[in-house]
Amino acid sequence: MSAAAYQNPPQEEIFDLLRNAKRIAVVGMSSKPERASYGVSKLLIERGYEVIPVNPTESEILGQKSYGSLGEIEGKIDIVDVFRRSDATDPIIDEAIEIGAGAIWLQEGVVNDAGADRARAKGLKFVQDRCVAKELRKM
């Protein structure tokens, strides 16, 4: 257990991450319009990002092919946006590190300090307990 809780990057670094990202894999993306992952992903698409759904129980979401895991996606992933409970994020973080993603983003209410330490040690940017959509609206 780390001595102190992980601190997110400064606001300007978060904005830079969003400004420079092109491809965002959304882990736990749902095809149900009432789910946060659906609304956030729809906004990302509207803002011009290439959104890649990662959900083994769906074949297509918002017109995009859905993948069973990050490892199945070809090409570079700039941000892995995670819509899963905090206690389910360790394998996702490890897979994101393994595929060489640029950043891991855990949505609002999702925290994994040890995972943040592992990801940062491997050179990935890490944001947790923040909503991508809310951050985009601040820019």
N, C-alpha and C positions, 0 to 999 in steps of 0.2 A: 504494500500500500504506500503510495507516495505521501510525503510529509504535508504537502500543500495541494489543494485542488488545482487542476489545470486551468490556466487562464487563456481565453481565446485571443487570437491576434488583435492588434488595434483595429479600430473601425476602418481606417483607410486601407489597410492590408486586406480586409474582407472585401471591400469594394473593388480593389485591384484584382483579387481572385475572381470575382464575378465578371468584371470587365474583360479579363483575358481568357476566360473559359469559353470553349465552343461546344464540347461534348460532355453531357452530364448523364451518368447512369443513375437511375432512381431505383434503389433497392426497396422492395415492398410496395411498389406502385400498384394501385388498384384500378380496376375498370369501373368502380362504383363512383358516380359523380359526387356523392355526399362525403366521400373520404378526402381528407386533407391532401394525401399524396396525389390524387387526381387533379384537384384544383391547382396545387402548386406546379405540377407537371404541365398542365394546360397553360399556365402563365409563362413558364419557361419557354414553351414552344412559341407562344405569341411574341416573346421577347427575342426570338431568333436563335435560341439554343437548339442543338441536336439533342433530343432527349431519348434515352435508351431505357425502356422498362426492364427491370429485373424482377421477375415473379414467376416461379416454376409452375404456378397453377393457371397462368394466362398465356394465350398464344399471341394476342395482339391487344394493345391498349392505346387509345387515342391515335389510331392509325399506324402505330409503330410496332414492329415485331418485338415480342417479349422474350427475354432469355431466362434460362433457369439459374444461371450464376454469372458472376462477373467474368470468370475465366472463359466463358463461351463467346464473349464479345471480341471482335477483331478491332485492332487499332487502339490508339491512345485514348484514355479516359481522363479528362481534365478534373472532374469532380465526381466522387461517388456520394450521392445524397441518400441518406439512410432514414427510412420510415419503418423502424422496428423498435421494439422495446429495448431499453438499455441492456438488459441481461441477454439479449440475442445478438449483440453487436460484435462480440469478439471474433467469430469466424468471418464476418464481413470485413472487419478491419484487416484481419490477416490476409484475406484474399485480395483486398485493395492494395496492400503492400506488395503482395506477390506479383500482381499484374503491372505494378509500376504506375498506379494512378497518381495524378498530381496532387490531389487533395481528398480528404474525407470530411463530409459534412453530416453531423448528426442533428436531426431536426429538433425543434423545440420540445423540451421535456425529456430528451434522450441524452444521457451523459455516460461517458466511459473514460475516466481519468487515466487508468492504466493503458487503455487502448490508445489514448492520445499520446502518451509517452512513447509507446512502441512505434507508432506511425511517425512521430516527429524524429525519433532516433534514426529512422530510415529515410528521412528527407521529405516526407509528405507534409503538406500544410494540413491543419486540423482545426475544424470549427465544431463546437457542440452546443446543444441547447439553444439554437437559433433557427429561425424560419427563413429559408432562402427567399420566399416571396416577400416577407416583411423587409428583408435587407434590400432587395431589388427596388422596392417602393421608396426606400430612403435615398436612393441614388439620384 
